[in-house]
Each structure stands twice: as C-alpha cells, then as structure tokens.
C-alpha cells in the first residue's frame, strides 16, 4: 500500500500491512486501531469485507472514517463515511482499492486504480508509485503535499522480517513527497541488489556477487556506501585497477572510508595485505602520473567479502 497527504508522517497512522495476512489503510478522521484490529481479524480467518463490517459496526464515528482492506486472497473492502470532507470517495479494481478525501477533484480514486492496473506486471512498488503520481496529476490533496509512505509485504509469511517486508519507506515531511518516495524506492532496490551480492558471496559465487554489487552501484552512482563496498569486493578479488577509481571517490569525499578499509582485515572482510591497502588509500605510488593506475602485480584475493555491514 502507498499513501500521500498534506499531513506530517502520514505513514505512521494510515498504513498497516502484514505478510500472509493483508493490508489496511485508515484515513480521514483517522482511527489507528483499524490497522492492528483489522489485521488481527484477517489473521484469524475473516475476509476483508467481514473484518471491515465488524469494525465499522463497533465504531460510533464511522461516518467520518475512510478505511480500505485487502486480505491474503485479494478480497477488497472499502468504506468512505458520509461525513468525510469533500471531495471524498473510493474506486475498486481487481485486488485493489484507491480512496481519497479532501481532494481537488473527485476523479482521483478512479485515476489511481487505472494507473495501478495499466502497469500490471511492472512490480508492486512501481504500480503503487504510478497510482500516487496519477493522483497528483488529477490535482491531488486540496491542501498541497507534505508526506508519503509505502509498505509492501509478501503473500506468505516466512518469519524473516527482511523477506516478509521488502519495502517499508516513509517520507515524513517534504515539499515533493511522492518524488522523494520514488527516489527512496530506487535506493531500496539498489540496496536489495547489494544484499543479493552478499548472499552470493557467502555462497562462493564471486562473479555473481560482483555483478550484483556493480548493478547496485551503477543504479545509485552518487551513493558512497554502495561505491565503497563495490570497490572493496573488486579489490579483494584481484581487480585492483577497477577498484581504485571507485574507492578514490569515496576517499576524497570523507577520510573515514580510508580508515574503514584499514579495519576490514581484522574483521575478515578484506585481504590482510598492507601494500594493497596502501595503494588503494593513495599512500603508496604517489609519484606516478595522475590517472595512471599502479603497475605492481596484484596477488589474487579471497572470495568477495561476505556480508559487509550496512549499518554502523
């Protein structure tokens, strides 16, 4: 599910989803309890329509609520109370619901469903972004823009949070939140490829790992984290000439990356080769002409570094 609003941190109150269970969006005069309670009812086996009917029946303020649910079977339920602020309404498609309130025009929900449906097969995150962008083109929120969020969960729970919730992104306060959300989705995709590279490295597939690290770095060329680990993986596998210019950019931006490289051998994430580290860090062969890579032979390194840390 995805959401945008002129409201601070909209994702913290509107969006709820659980792998193997379903998703809930609770909007308008928000009652956040619809999220966890709706998921609980669907987890117990109730369909989305049955769960929503039960919650609305227990809510004396249902006339100001706007709530949508989709269960694990793709069944959809949606409610727009008759006191939601105009323009307010919803549109339903196959396994999808779009709803909005305080819109500039009442055409927003139908435009969202149409955009989502037309991109069938392009990936759920892309389809959700397309729906939000379609809402923008129709005029969007009457008040303007402030925050956005996206959550994607898997149809079956595996017990692994990273696998069960592949996308969980929030833009809390931004002048163009949907555009920023799209940027973050691209970043998340790149880090996913880097994570895939880690798994391939640990499985001994060096070439496969290097291909994933390269793809991640290429998709986000200005990201120093992805650049650094791509360069580290290349250098650790005897490809110093390719690694050097990649690492140099990170080193020039912040000296902490040089110190990090020096610490990697103790963690088993890089060859214990002081000469190699010195060349990469620029503390050796400094008299060579600019743009010429060091010509000393590079000893073959170990397999690509397994599982570089993504957070400090």
Secondary structure, 3 states (H helix, E strand, C coil): CEEEECCCCCHHHHEEEECCCEEEEEEECCCCHHHHHHHHHHHCCCCHHHHHHHHHHCCCCHHHEEEEEEECCCCEEEEECCCCCCCCEEEEECCEEEEECCECCCCHHHHHHHHHHHCCCCCHHHHHHHHHHHHHHCCCECCCCCEEEEEECCCCCCCCHHHHCCEEEEECCCCCHHHHHHHHHHHHHHHHHHHHHHHHHHCCCHHHHHHHHHHHHHHCCCCHHHHHHHHHHHHHCCCHHHHHHHHHHHHHHCCHHHHHHHHHHHHCCCCCCHHHHHHHHCCCCCCCCCCCCCCCCCCCCCCCCCCCCCCC
